[in-house]
């Protein structure tokens, strides 16, 4: 199993009721500080998720819901911190390794890919899903990789004057005929 990240909320898939379950996640100040350091943000003021888990297939689950985050980010132009928000929709499938591999084997003979196809499901590891890691991942995917503070403009530096050339005297001489 992989090393646990700064935000972890494990849920057993086999313990889900037939009619599903809703889970609310709120990152603690220490978790937000660790995530801010991981994502190189000045601060994360709030990180919450409301997720609905429904059983799907044998040992699998479908997770739907939303992730909300409020944070400070650094402008790539002015290098000043400014506030930002992330509001992302979650709709993911999870399946056991056996179910995922059997689905892949069935499709190996003829592979047709369409833009409308769904992604392969994420794995259920040891019968569990880490909803905290999922929340952190969805939050990170919602971050702007090049945040620009409103009103910040890039001004290119002035071109330096060309240095005096030792051949300048030759260029000033009249051409020979």
N, C-alpha and C positions, 0 to 999 in steps of 0.2 A: 504494500500500500504506500502511496506517496506521502510525503511530509505534509502535515497540516499547515494551512495558511493562517493568516492573522484573524480571519473570520470563519468560524466553523459552527455549523448547526446540523448535526447528523440526524437523519430520519430513517427509520426502518421501513422498507417498502412492504414487507410481508405483514406489518402491523397496521397498514392502512385499512380503514373501514371501507366496505363496498361502495358507500355513497361519497367517499372521499373525505378530505380534511383540509381546512384552511390554517395556514401557519403565518404568523406575523413575526418578522425579524427586525430588531432594532440594534444596531451596532453600539457597543459601549464606547465610552471615551477612549479607553486604551486600544480597542480594536480600530477605531477611526484614526487614531494617531499612527498605528502600525500601517494601516492602509495608505494614509497620506504619505508616509515615508516610502512605502513600496512604489506608489504611483508618482512620486516626486511632486506632490502638491503641498502648498504651504499649510493647508488645514482642510479637514472635512468636518463641517458643523453638524451634519445629520446624514444618516444612511439607514433607510428603512425599506422593507419589502413586505408585500402581502401576496402570498403564494397559495394557490389552490392545487392540491395533489389529488389525482384520481388514479385508481388502479388501471393498468392497461396491459393486456397480455398476461403471460405467466411470469410473475415476478417483476414486471415493469411498471412504469408510472408515467403519467403526463403531468407536467407542471406548467400552470398558467398563472398570470398575475402581473404585478408591476413592481419596479424598483425606483425609488426616489432618493436622490442625494443632493445635498447642498454643500458647497465647498468653495475654497479660494484657489485660484489658479494664477499662474504667472504669465503675463502678456509677452509674446515672442518679440514684439516690437520695442516696447518701453521697459520691459522687465519689471513692471509694477504688478503687485497682486490685485486681483479683482474678483468679485463673486461670480459663481456659476451654478447651474443646476443641471441635473440629469433626471429625466423621466423616461424610462424605457419599459416596453411591454415584454413580458416573458411568455414564451410558448415553446416548451421543449419536451422531448420524449426521452425516456430512459428505459433500457432493456438489459436483461441479464446477458452475459457473454454468450451463453449457449443459444439464446433466441436471436441475438444479433448475428452470430456466425451462420446459423441455419438460413437466415434471410439472405445473407451474402452468397452462400453456396447455391441457392436456388437461382440467383440471377447471374451466375458466372458464365453460363453458356452463351447468352446473348445480352450484351450490355447496351442499353439505350439510355442516354442521359437527356433530360429535359430541364429547362429552367424552372418548370413547375414542380419538379420532384422535391420531396422533402429530404433533409439531411438524414444521415444515419443517426440512430438514437445514441445518446451518450450512455456509457456503461453504468450499471448498478454494481457497486463494488462491495463484496461481502454482505449483500442484502441491504445496503444503505445508500442513501443519496445525501451529499453534503450541500444543504440549501444555503449555508453561509458562503461557501466557495462559489456557488452559483450566483448569489447576490453580488459578491465582489467582482466576479467576472463580467456580469451584465453592466454593473456600474462603470467598470474600466472601459468597456466597449462603447459606452455613451460619452466618454470624455473626448473633447476636441483635441487632436494631436498638435495643433498649432493655434492655441487660443490667442485671440486678439481683443484687447480691451476696446470697448466702444469709443470711437473717436481717435484711436491711436493711428498715426500715419507714419510710414517709413519715409525718411528723407535721405536720399543718397548723398554721400559726402562729395564735396567738390573735387573735380579732377585736378591733380597737382600739375603745375606748369612743367613742361618738358625741360629736362636739364640742358644746359648749354653743351652743344656738340663741338668737338674739335674740328669737325668738317664744315662748320657754319661759314667759315671764311671762303672755302672752296665753292659753296653753293651761291655765294654773293658775287663771285667773279663772272664776268660776261663769258658766254660760250665762245670758243674758237671757231673760226669758219674755215 
